[in-house]
């Protein structure tokens, strides 16, 4: 049992250290585009997945509703997003990328994707697929412990 615990602790330390190194590099890339992490995540969501209600953005990123309104207001003032009426709910509005926001992301997203790829270039595609499967397995298992 002692050996198992030591192996598990070693795995966790290495996993956390690797995660921090990659996250630090990605954070530096995001900051190089003069965007906060929150702003980048929201803009990337809208760029990749299209319009979203403010409430869904709040839930997706675990940002309190008061804070998300403030963040979206700031992005709107910068001209990067717009609010449009939600056709399914007259009380809600969807946040969409503006032309300026789309142009910005058309320029920076390929650079960001290249930075992510550079940080993951140390393993083969087959190893990436294995890691995806293993991390999913660990994540789902850990989630089941929370119930």
LOKOLLO-185744 format. One line per 8 residues: number of its first residue (from 1); for each residue y, z, x of C-alpha. Coordinates in pm, 1 decimal. Each point is the difference from the previous one (the first is absolute). Layout:
// LOKOLLO-185744
NUM) Y:Z:X | ... $
END
This chain:
// LOKOLLO-185744
1) 0.0:0.0:0.0 | 233.7:80.1:289.6 | -46.6:-350.9:142.5 | 72.3:-149.4:-344.5 | 322.2:198.3:-31.4 | 110.1:-99.4:350.8 | -70.6:-368.1:-70.7 | 187.6:17.6:-332.1 $
9) 298.1:173.1:161.9 | 5.4:-256.1:283.8 | -11.1:-284.2:-251.1 | 286.9:151.4:-198.6 | 214.9:52.2:313.1 | -52.7:-358.9:118.7 | 54.0:-140.8:-349.6 | 325.1:194.1:-41.3 $
17) 125.1:-96.9:346.4 | -75.4:-369.1:-61.7 | 162.6:15.9:-344.3 | 312.7:158.1:147.4 | 25.9:-260.8:277.7 | -32.0:-292.2:-244.0 | 232.6:163.5:-255.8 | 264.3:67.2:269.3 $
25) -10.5:-365.2:108.5 | 23.7:-125.1:-358.8 | 284.4:243.9:-71.2 | 187.6:-134.9:302.2 | -48.6:-354.6:-133.4 | 134.6:99.3:-343.4 | 302.4:172.3:154.5 | 72.1:-310.1:210.2 $
33) 84.0:-173.0:-330.0 | 252.8:274.4:-88.3 | -205.4:124.9:-293.2 | -128.7:346.5:-80.4 | -371.9:42.2:-54.2 | 54.1:55.2:-375.6 | 220.4:-308.7:-33.4 | -248.4:-212.8:192.4 $
41) -295.5:119.4:-211.2 | 182.8:-76.6:-324.9 | 123.5:-339.8:116.1 | -345.7:-89.2:133.8 | -159.6:98.7:-333.0 | 242.2:-220.4:-193.7 | -42.3:-282.3:251.6 | -380.2:9.9:-10.3 $
49) -71.3:108.2:-358.5 | 307.4:-105.8:-198.1 | 218.1:198.2:-243.7 | -86.0:364.6:-67.3 | 141.9:262.8:-235.6 | 183.8:279.9:181.2 | -256.7:250.1:-133.2 | -292.5:-195.0:151.7 $
57) 175.8:-15.6:338.9 | 58.2:375.5:-23.2 | -369.4:62.4:-74.7 | -131.4:-243.8:260.9 | 190.4:158.3:288.5 | 11.7:358.9:-134.4 | 379.5:-5.0:-0.3 | 151.9:232.8:-264.4 $
65) 164.1:-188.8:-287.3 | 350.0:130.7:84.7 | -35.8:-112.8:360.0 | -141.6:-342.4:-85.2 | 296.2:-73.0:-226.2 | 232.8:84.2:289.2 | -195.6:-219.5:243.9 | -7.8:-295.0:-241.9 $
73) 373.1:45.4:-68.5 | 69.0:-21.6:375.3 | -217.5:-313.5:33.8 | 183.4:-149.8:-297.2 | 340.2:77.3:158.7 | -117.3:-178.6:316.9 | -86.6:-300.0:-217.1 | -371.1:10.5:92.2 $
81) -139.1:74.9:-349.2 | 103.3:-42.3:-361.4 | -97.9:175.9:-319.0 | -119.0:-219.1:-285.1 | -99.2:104.1:-351.7 | -372.4:66.6:-36.3 | -127.2:-242.6:-266.3 | -272.3:247.4:-102.8 $
89) 218.0:314.0:-21.1 | 365.1:-19.7:-103.0 | 68.0:348.7:140.4 | -116.8:-97.4:350.4 | 111.5:-250.9:257.5 | -186.8:-184.5:271.4 | 118.7:-2.1:358.6 | -13.8:-348.8:153.9 $
97) 97.3:-140.0:337.1 | 334.6:-177.4:-4.7 | 44.8:-332.7:177.8 | 149.4:191.8:292.3 | -298.0:240.1:2.9 | -249.8:-286.2:-8.7 | 183.4:-183.0:280.2 | -1.9:319.0:209.7 $
105) -373.0:50.3:-51.3 | -78.0:-367.4:57.0 | 154.7:55.7:342.9 | -133.5:345.1:94.9 | -341.4:17.3:-167.3 | -174.7:-248.5:233.1 | 131.6:202.5:297.6 | -123.6:320.7:-160.7 $
113) -343.9:-148.5:-70.2 | -16.4:-115.1:364.2 | 84.2:354.4:116.4 | -280.6:140.6:-216.6 | -242.4:-259.9:136.2 | 104.0:75.1:357.1 | -78.1:369.6:-54.6 | -344.1:-85.2:-140.0 $
121) -80.2:-271.1:254.8 | -211.7:234.4:210.9 | -302.2:-37.5:-228.6 | -182.7:-305.6:-130.9 | 14.4:-116.9:-360.5 | -357.1:122.6:-44.4 | 101.3:344.9:128.3 | 299.2:-2.0:-237.6 $
129) -233.8:-70.0:-293.8 | -226.3:285.6:114.1 | 298.0:233.3:35.3 | 128.5:-94.2:-346.6 | -341.2:80.1:-150.1 | -30.1:328.3:190.4 | 351.7:117.4:-86.0 | -56.9:-85.6:-367.1 $
137) -323.8:198.5:6.8 | 171.1:301.6:158.8 | 300.7:-26.0:-232.8 | -208.3:-21.2:-316.3 | -222.1:284.0:120.1 | 300.7:218.5:78.5 | 151.5:-77.6:-340.0 | -323.4:107.8:-170.2 $
145) 28.7:339.2:174.0 | 334.3:56.9:-172.3 | -152.5:8.4:-348.9 $
END
